[in-house]
Amino acid sequence: MSLAPQLTTLDALAAGRSATVIHLAPSQHAAGGDLARRLMELGFVPGERIRILKRGVPGGEPLAVKVGQSTFALRRFEAALVTVDPE
């Protein structure tokens, strides 16, 4: 049994799962600008608990994500920037 956390990215979490934000990666997406900074301004900061409420159909996009008392819709490439520790 390993005591190391099982880190993943937010886009890989299933609907209904909760996690803690660990890290935000810089965006490589052409239209992203400073996307990591924007996500941090929305509340996606290390240590914050988040929850995937629902995934869109078809393709699982967008993702409805609850951060604090707010709910945001993220595209998969945006959610892939957020490293999380699932609960």
N, CA, C and O atoms as a Tinker XYZ file with bonds, in Angstrom:
   348  protein
     1  N      0.838000   -1.175000    0.000000    73     2
     2  CA     0.000000    0.000000    0.000000    64     1     3
     3  C      0.880000    1.233000    0.000000    63     2     4     5
     4  O      1.811000    1.341000    0.798000    81     3
     5  N      0.588000    2.154000   -0.886000    73     3     6
     6  CA     1.368000    3.374000   -1.021000    64     5     7
     7  C      0.688000    4.523000   -0.284000    63     6     8     9
     8  O     -0.536000    4.658000   -0.317000    81     7
     9  N      1.488000    5.343000    0.376000    73     7    10
    10  CA     0.958000    6.511000    1.061000    64     9    11
    11  C      1.003000    7.742000    0.178000    63    10    12    13
    12  O      0.527000    8.804000    0.581000    81    11
    13  N      1.566000    7.626000   -1.018000    73    11    14
    14  CA     1.642000    8.751000   -1.943000    64    13    15
    15  C      0.245000    9.073000   -2.470000    63    14    16    17
    16  O     -0.529000    8.159000   -2.755000    81    15
    17  N     -0.088000   10.358000   -2.603000    73    15    18
    18  CA    -1.406000   10.713000   -3.129000    64    17    19
    19  C     -1.551000   10.286000   -4.584000    63    18    20    21
    20  O     -0.574000   10.272000   -5.333000    81    19
    21  N     -2.761000    9.941000   -4.978000    73    19    22
    22  CA    -3.060000    9.530000   -6.345000    64    21    23
    23  C     -3.521000   10.760000   -7.123000    63    22    24    25
    24  O     -4.721000   10.964000   -7.308000    81    23
    25  N     -2.583000   11.569000   -7.574000    73    23    26
    26  CA    -2.910000   12.807000   -8.259000    64    25    27
    27  C     -3.417000   12.524000   -9.664000    63    26    28    29
    28  O     -2.995000   11.567000  -10.313000    81    27
    29  N     -4.325000   13.369000  -10.118000    73    27    30
    30  CA    -4.872000   13.303000  -11.464000    64    29    31
    31  C     -5.234000   14.717000  -11.877000    63    30    32    33
    32  O     -4.998000   15.665000  -11.127000    81    31
    33  N     -5.798000   14.865000  -13.045000    73    31    34
    34  CA    -6.258000   16.184000  -13.463000    64    33    35
    35  C     -7.776000   16.245000  -13.354000    63    34    36    37
    36  O     -8.460000   15.223000  -13.384000    81    35
    37  N     -8.277000   17.449000  -13.230000    73    35    38
    38  CA    -9.705000   17.658000  -13.010000    64    37    39
    39  C    -10.556000   17.068000  -14.130000    63    38    40    41
    40  O    -11.659000   16.586000  -13.871000    81    39
    41  N    -10.072000   17.095000  -15.357000    73    39    42
    42  CA   -10.855000   16.561000  -16.477000    64    41    43
    43  C    -11.049000   15.051000  -16.400000    63    42    44    45
    44  O    -11.915000   14.508000  -17.086000    81    43
    45  N    -10.255000   14.359000  -15.575000    73    43    46
    46  CA   -10.353000   12.902000  -15.467000    64    45    47
    47  C    -11.297000   12.454000  -14.351000    63    46    48    49
    48  O    -11.595000   11.264000  -14.249000    81    47
    49  N    -11.771000   13.371000  -13.519000    73    47    50
    50  CA   -12.671000   13.002000  -12.419000    64    49    51
    51  C    -14.074000   12.704000  -12.935000    63    50    52    53
    52  O    -14.550000   13.339000  -13.876000    81    51
    53  N    -14.715000   11.750000  -12.319000    73    51    54
    54  CA   -16.098000   11.411000  -12.673000    64    53    55
    55  C    -17.060000   12.378000  -11.996000    63    54    56    57
    56  O    -16.726000   12.998000  -10.987000    81    55
    57  N    -18.250000   12.499000  -12.558000    73    55    58
    58  CA   -19.295000   13.334000  -11.961000    64    57    59
    59  C    -19.605000   12.826000  -10.556000    63    58    60    61
    60  O    -19.692000   11.620000  -10.322000    81    59
    61  N    -19.769000   13.756000   -9.633000    73    59    62
    62  CA   -20.067000   13.409000   -8.249000    64    61    63
    63  C    -18.840000   13.303000   -7.365000    63    62    64    65
    64  O    -18.972000   13.233000   -6.143000    81    63
    65  N    -17.644000   13.288000   -7.950000    73    63    66
    66  CA   -16.409000   13.156000   -7.175000    64    65    67
    67  C    -15.930000   14.508000   -6.668000    63    66    68    69
    68  O    -16.131000   15.536000   -7.315000    81    67
    69  N    -15.296000   14.493000   -5.502000    73    67    70
    70  CA   -14.678000   15.673000   -4.913000    64    69    71
    71  C    -13.171000   15.496000   -4.916000    63    70    72    73
    72  O    -12.666000   14.375000   -4.981000    81    71
    73  N    -12.459000   16.609000   -4.844000    73    71    74
    74  CA   -11.001000   16.575000   -4.842000    64    73    75
    75  C    -10.478000   17.874000   -4.245000    63    74    76    77
    76  O    -11.231000   18.820000   -4.011000    81    75
    77  N     -9.187000   17.896000   -4.006000    73    75    78
    78  CA    -8.501000   19.093000   -3.536000    64    77    79
    79  C     -7.532000   19.543000   -4.620000    63    78    80    81
    80  O     -6.785000   18.734000   -5.171000    81    79
    81  N     -7.549000   20.832000   -4.921000    73    79    82
    82  CA    -6.635000   21.381000   -5.926000    64    81    83
    83  C     -5.208000   21.316000   -5.391000    63    82    84    85
    84  O     -4.946000   21.710000   -4.254000    81    83
    85  N     -4.293000   20.818000   -6.211000    73    83    86
    86  CA    -2.880000   20.717000   -5.851000    64    85    87
    87  C     -2.044000   21.735000   -6.616000    63    86    88    89
    88  O     -1.172000   22.385000   -6.041000    81    87
    89  N     -2.310000   21.874000   -7.916000    73    87    90
    90  CA    -1.449000   22.691000   -8.772000    64    89    91
    91  C     -2.194000   23.111000  -10.032000    63    90    92    93
    92  O     -3.081000   22.396000  -10.498000    81    91
    93  N     -1.838000   24.269000  -10.584000    73    91    94
    94  CA    -2.343000   24.696000  -11.885000    64    93    95
    95  C     -1.181000   24.807000  -12.842000    63    94    96    97
    96  O     -0.178000   25.453000  -12.539000    81    95
    97  N     -1.311000   24.179000  -14.001000    73    95    98
    98  CA    -0.261000   24.212000  -15.022000    64    97    99
    99  C     -0.492000   25.400000  -15.938000    63    98   100   101
   100  O     -1.635000   25.813000  -16.135000    81    99
   101  N      0.572000   25.957000  -16.502000    73    99   102
   102  CA     0.385000   27.035000  -17.489000    64   101   103
   103  C     -0.301000   26.496000  -18.735000    63   102   104   105
   104  O     -0.105000   25.338000  -19.103000    81   103
   105  N     -1.101000   27.330000  -19.383000    73   103   106
   106  CA    -1.856000   26.912000  -20.568000    64   105   107
   107  C     -0.976000   26.884000  -21.805000    63   106   108   109
   108  O     -0.169000   27.786000  -22.032000    81   107
   109  N     -1.142000   25.828000  -22.609000    73   107   110
   110  CA    -0.474000   25.723000  -23.905000    64   109   111
   111  C     -1.476000   25.954000  -25.032000    63   110   112   113
   112  O     -1.112000   25.878000  -26.205000    81   111
   113  N     -2.723000   26.234000  -24.692000    73   111   114
   114  CA    -3.784000   26.416000  -25.675000    64   113   115
   115  C     -3.661000   27.800000  -26.311000    63   114   116   117
   116  O     -3.454000   28.791000  -25.611000    81   115
   117  N     -3.788000   27.865000  -27.616000    73   115   118
   118  CA    -3.595000   29.121000  -28.347000    64   117   119
   119  C     -4.546000   30.221000  -27.879000    63   118   120   121
   120  O     -4.145000   31.382000  -27.796000    81   119
   121  N     -5.791000   29.878000  -27.574000    73   119   122
   122  CA    -6.762000   30.884000  -27.145000    64   121   123
   123  C     -6.763000   31.069000  -25.633000    63   122   124   125
   124  O     -7.563000   31.840000  -25.103000    81   123
   125  N     -5.866000   30.362000  -24.929000    73   123   126
   126  CA    -5.896000   30.359000  -23.480000    64   125   127
   127  C     -5.411000   31.617000  -22.813000    63   126   128   129
   128  O     -5.847000   31.935000  -21.707000    81   127
   129  N     -4.500000   32.358000  -23.471000    73   127   130
   130  CA    -3.949000   33.530000  -22.804000    64   129   131
   131  C     -3.328000   33.103000  -21.499000    63   130   132   133
   132  O     -2.545000   32.154000  -21.465000    81   131
   133  N     -3.660000   33.781000  -20.434000    73   131   134
   134  CA    -3.166000   33.395000  -19.118000    64   133   135
   135  C     -4.283000   32.658000  -18.385000    63   134   136   137
   136  O     -4.809000   33.140000  -17.382000    81   135
   137  N     -4.629000   31.504000  -18.893000    73   135   138
   138  CA    -5.762000   30.735000  -18.385000    64   137   139
   139  C     -5.563000   30.280000  -16.948000    63   138   140   141
   140  O     -6.511000   30.289000  -16.162000    81   139
   141  N     -4.343000   29.880000  -16.593000    73   139   142
   142  CA    -4.093000   29.440000  -15.220000    64   141   143
   143  C     -4.385000   30.572000  -14.237000    63   142   144   145
   144  O     -4.955000   30.338000  -13.171000    81   143
   145  N     -3.999000   31.785000  -14.589000    73   143   146
   146  CA    -4.269000   32.930000  -13.709000    64   145   147
   147  C     -5.773000   33.159000  -13.586000    63   146   148   149
   148  O     -6.270000   33.435000  -12.494000    81   147
   149  N     -6.502000   33.046000  -14.699000    73   147   150
   150  CA    -7.955000   33.222000  -14.669000    64   149   151
   151  C     -8.613000   32.181000  -13.774000    63   150   152   153
   152  O     -9.514000   32.504000  -13.000000    81   151
   153  N     -8.162000   30.920000  -13.878000    73   151   154
   154  CA    -8.709000   29.864000  -13.033000    64   153   155
   155  C     -8.435000   30.151000  -11.559000    63   154   156   157
   156  O     -9.299000   29.924000  -10.712000    81   155
   157  N     -7.240000   30.648000  -11.249000    73   155   158
   158  CA    -6.926000   30.986000   -9.860000    64   157   159
   159  C     -7.817000   32.114000   -9.362000    63   158   160   161
   160  O     -8.249000   32.095000   -8.210000    81   159
   161  N     -8.095000   33.091000  -10.206000    73   159   162
   162  CA    -8.986000   34.192000   -9.824000    64   161   163
   163  C    -10.405000   33.702000   -9.549000    63   162   164   165
   164  O    -11.126000   34.303000   -8.752000    81   163
   165  N    -10.809000   32.610000  -10.206000    73   163   166
   166  CA   -12.132000   32.031000   -9.988000    64   165   167
   167  C    -12.200000   31.182000   -8.718000    63   166   168   169
   168  O    -13.288000   30.821000   -8.270000    81   167
   169  N    -11.035000   30.859000   -8.136000    73   167   170
   170  CA   -11.024000   30.075000   -6.902000    64   169   171
   171  C    -10.322000   28.738000   -6.990000    63   170   172   173
   172  O    -10.259000   28.013000   -5.997000    81   171
   173  N     -9.795000   28.392000   -8.148000    73   171   174
   174  CA    -9.067000   27.139000   -8.314000    64   173   175
   175  C     -7.639000   27.339000   -7.803000    63   174   176   177
   176  O     -6.698000   27.462000   -8.586000    81   175
   177  N     -7.497000   27.368000   -6.480000    73   175   178
   178  CA    -6.200000   27.612000   -5.853000    64   177   179
   179  C     -5.785000   26.373000   -5.063000    63   178   180   181
   180  O     -6.643000   25.633000   -4.581000    81   179
   181  N     -4.484000   26.139000   -4.926000    73   179   182
   182  CA    -4.023000   24.972000   -4.157000    64   181   183
   183  C     -4.643000   24.939000   -2.762000    63   182   184   185
   184  O     -4.670000   25.942000   -2.048000    81   183
   185  N     -5.138000   23.762000   -2.397000    73   183   186
   186  CA    -5.775000   23.560000   -1.099000    64   185   187
   187  C     -7.289000   23.677000   -1.122000    63   186   188   189
   188  O     -7.946000   23.274000   -0.163000    81   187
   189  N     -7.862000   24.223000   -2.197000    73   187   190
   190  CA    -9.314000   24.410000   -2.293000    64   189   191
   191  C    -10.005000   23.104000   -2.666000    63   190   192   193
   192  O     -9.551000   22.382000   -3.553000    81   191
   193  N    -11.111000   22.805000   -1.977000    73   191   194
   194  CA   -11.915000   21.622000   -2.308000    64   193   195
   195  C    -12.849000   21.967000   -3.447000    63   194   196   197
   196  O    -13.447000   23.043000   -3.474000    81   195
   197  N    -12.970000   21.042000   -4.390000    73   195   198
   198  CA   -13.853000   21.217000   -5.538000    64   197   199
   199  C    -14.651000   19.937000   -5.742000    63   198   200   201
   200  O    -14.311000   18.879000   -5.213000    81   199
   201  N    -15.725000   20.061000   -6.524000    73   199   202
   202  CA   -16.573000   18.895000   -6.800000    64   201   203
   203  C    -17.078000   18.975000   -8.236000    63   202   204   205
   204  O    -17.532000   20.028000   -8.685000    81   203
   205  N    -16.997000   17.859000   -8.950000    73   203   206
   206  CA   -17.566000   17.762000  -10.301000    64   205   207
   207  C    -19.053000   17.471000  -10.125000    63   206   208   209
   208  O    -19.420000   16.411000   -9.617000    81   207
   209  N    -19.897000   18.386000  -10.532000    73   207   210
   210  CA   -21.335000   18.192000  -10.394000    64   209   211
   211  C    -21.916000   17.387000  -11.544000    63   210   212   213
   212  O    -22.739000   16.496000  -11.332000    81   211
   213  N    -21.490000   17.699000  -12.754000    73   211   214
   214  CA   -22.079000   17.053000  -13.926000    64   213   215
   215  C    -21.166000   17.246000  -15.127000    63   214   216   217
   216  O    -20.393000   18.202000  -15.199000    81   215
   217  N    -21.277000   16.317000  -16.064000    73   215   218
   218  CA   -20.572000   16.414000  -17.346000    64   217   219
   219  C    -21.604000   16.548000  -18.454000    63   218   220   221
   220  O    -22.654000   15.906000  -18.417000    81   219
   221  N    -21.304000   17.376000  -19.430000    73   219   222
   222  CA   -22.212000   17.566000  -20.557000    64   221   223
   223  C    -22.270000   16.334000  -21.441000    63   222   224   225
   224  O    -21.403000   15.462000  -21.390000    81   223
   225  N    -23.314000   16.287000  -22.250000    73   223   226
   226  CA   -23.494000   15.188000  -23.187000    64   225   227
   227  C    -23.634000   15.799000  -24.568000    63   226   228   229
   228  O    -24.348000   16.796000  -24.677000    81   227
   229  N    -23.045000   15.318000  -25.599000    73   227   230
   230  CA   -22.133000   14.183000  -25.653000    64   229   231
   231  C    -20.696000   14.615000  -25.388000    63   230   232   233
   232  O    -20.385000   15.806000  -25.401000    81   231
   233  N    -19.844000   13.662000  -25.152000    73   231   234
   234  CA   -18.420000   13.915000  -25.002000    64   233   235
   235  C    -17.959000   14.374000  -23.634000    63   234   236   237
   236  O    -16.761000   14.576000  -23.437000    81   235
   237  N    -18.855000   14.544000  -22.687000    73   235   238
   238  CA   -18.455000   14.917000  -21.339000    64   237   239
   239  C    -18.000000   16.348000  -21.191000    63   238   240   241
   240  O    -17.252000   16.667000  -20.267000    81   239
   241  N    -18.438000   17.224000  -22.090000    73   239   242
   242  CA   -18.026000   18.618000  -22.039000    64   241   243
   243  C    -19.239000   19.505000  -22.214000    63   242   244   245
   244  O    -20.082000   19.187000  -23.053000    81   243
   245  N    -19.384000   20.590000  -21.484000    73   243   246
   246  CA   -18.493000   21.101000  -20.445000    64   245   247
   247  C    -18.684000   20.366000  -19.127000    63   246   248   249
   248  O    -19.610000   19.570000  -18.972000    81   247
   249  N    -17.794000   20.645000  -18.183000    73   247   250
   250  CA   -17.885000   20.091000  -16.840000    64   249   251
   251  C    -18.447000   21.167000  -15.923000    63   250   252   253
   252  O    -17.972000   22.303000  -15.946000    81   251
   253  N    -19.438000   20.835000  -15.126000    73   251   254
   254  CA   -19.958000   21.751000  -14.113000    64   253   255
   255  C    -19.177000   21.468000  -12.829000    63   254   256   257
   256  O    -19.244000   20.367000  -12.281000    81   255
   257  N    -18.434000   22.476000  -12.354000    73   255   258
   258  CA   -17.543000   22.309000  -11.209000    64   257   259
   259  C    -17.931000   23.294000  -10.119000    63   258   260   261
   260  O    -18.083000   24.489000  -10.374000    81   259
   261  N    -18.092000   22.785000   -8.899000    73   259   262
   262  CA   -18.407000   23.644000   -7.757000    64   261   263
   263  C    -17.116000   23.967000   -7.011000    63   262   264   265
   264  O    -16.360000   23.075000   -6.626000    81   263
   265  N    -16.886000   25.263000   -6.816000    73   263   266
   266  CA   -15.738000   25.764000   -6.068000    64   265   267
   267  C    -16.293000   26.720000   -5.024000    63   266   268   269
   268  O    -16.840000   27.766000   -5.373000    81   267
   269  N    -16.161000   26.377000   -3.757000    73   267   270
   270  CA   -16.762000   27.208000   -2.713000    64   269   271
   271  C    -18.268000   27.238000   -2.901000    63   270   272   273
   272  O    -18.908000   26.188000   -2.971000    81   271
   273  N    -18.841000   28.437000   -2.984000    73   271   274
   274  CA   -20.285000   28.594000   -3.178000    64   273   275
   275  C    -20.652000   28.848000   -4.638000    63   274   276   277
   276  O    -21.818000   29.091000   -4.948000    81   275
   277  N    -19.673000   28.793000   -5.531000    73   275   278
   278  CA   -19.897000   29.098000   -6.942000    64   277   279
   279  C    -19.799000   27.842000   -7.802000    63   278   280   281
   280  O    -19.113000   26.882000   -7.453000    81   279
   281  N    -20.503000   27.871000   -8.939000    73   279   282
   282  CA   -20.442000   26.781000   -9.905000    64   281   283
   283  C    -19.976000   27.353000  -11.237000    63   282   284   285
   284  O    -20.471000   28.385000  -11.690000    81   283
   285  N    -19.015000   26.670000  -11.859000    73   283   286
   286  CA   -18.450000   27.113000  -13.122000    64   285   287
   287  C    -18.543000   25.997000  -14.157000    63   286   288   289
   288  O    -18.513000   24.816000  -13.811000    81   287
   289  N    -18.655000   26.374000  -15.417000    73   287   290
   290  CA   -18.588000   25.426000  -16.526000    64   289   291
   291  C    -17.200000   25.547000  -17.137000    63   290   292   293
   292  O    -16.794000   26.629000  -17.563000    81   291
   293  N    -16.474000   24.432000  -17.180000    73   291   294
   294  CA   -15.131000   24.415000  -17.759000    64   293   295
   295  C    -15.087000   23.488000  -18.955000    63   294   296   297
   296  O    -15.734000   22.441000  -18.971000    81   295
   297  N    -14.322000   23.880000  -19.948000    73   295   298
   298  CA   -14.043000   22.985000  -21.058000    64   297   299
   299  C    -12.987000   21.987000  -20.599000    63   298   300   301
   300  O    -12.275000   22.230000  -19.624000    81   299
   301  N    -12.891000   20.872000  -21.302000    73   299   302
   302  CA   -11.949000   19.818000  -20.877000    64   301   303
   303  C    -10.514000   20.303000  -20.886000    63   302   304   305
   304  O     -9.752000   19.952000  -19.985000    81   303
   305  N    -10.113000   21.102000  -21.876000    73   303   306
   306  CA    -8.731000   21.562000  -21.905000    64   305   307
   307  C     -8.434000   22.502000  -20.741000    63   306   308   309
   308  O     -7.293000   22.585000  -20.287000    81   307
   309  N     -9.459000   23.215000  -20.254000    73   307   310
   310  CA    -9.275000   24.079000  -19.075000    64   309   311
   311  C     -9.132000   23.217000  -17.822000    63   310   312   313
   312  O     -8.247000   23.452000  -16.999000    81   311
   313  N     -9.998000   22.226000  -17.680000    73   311   314
   314  CA    -9.961000   21.343000  -16.515000    64   313   315
   315  C     -8.666000   20.529000  -16.475000    63   314   316   317
   316  O     -8.210000   20.149000  -15.397000    81   315
   317  N     -8.076000   20.260000  -17.629000    73   315   318
   318  CA    -6.831000   19.486000  -17.685000    64   317   319
   319  C     -5.650000   20.244000  -17.086000    63   318   320   321
   320  O     -4.621000   19.636000  -16.790000    81   319
   321  N     -5.775000   21.549000  -16.904000    73   319   322
   322  CA    -4.709000   22.354000  -16.306000    64   321   323
   323  C     -4.669000   22.224000  -14.779000    63   322   324   325
   324  O     -3.682000   22.599000  -14.147000    81   323
   325  N     -5.746000   21.692000  -14.191000    73   323   326
   326  CA    -5.867000   21.640000  -12.738000    64   325   327
   327  C     -5.507000   20.241000  -12.226000    63   326   328   329
   328  O     -6.231000   19.279000  -12.487000    81   327
   329  N     -4.398000   20.129000  -11.504000    73   327   330
   330  CA    -4.000000   18.870000  -10.872000    64   329   331
   331  C     -4.707000   18.771000   -9.529000    63   330   332   333
   332  O     -4.695000   19.717000   -8.742000    81   331
   333  N     -5.325000   17.620000   -9.271000    73   331   334
   334  CA    -6.107000   17.444000   -8.047000    64   333   335
   335  C     -5.746000   16.147000   -7.343000    63   334   336   337
   336  O     -5.194000   15.223000   -7.941000    81   335
   337  N     -6.072000   16.104000   -6.061000    73   335   338
   338  CA    -5.951000   14.901000   -5.245000    64   337   339
   339  C     -7.381000   14.451000   -4.936000    63   338   340   341
   340  O     -8.044000   15.054000   -4.093000    81   339
   341  N     -7.864000   13.398000   -5.606000    73   339   342
   342  CA    -9.246000   12.949000   -5.397000    64   341   343
   343  C     -9.473000   12.442000   -3.974000    63   342   344   345
   344  O     -8.556000   11.938000   -3.326000    81   343
   345  N    -10.700000   12.582000   -3.505000    73   343   346
   346  CA   -11.061000   12.081000   -2.178000    64   345   347
   347  C    -11.562000   10.669000   -2.290000    63   346   348
   348  O    -11.920000   10.059000   -1.282000    81   347
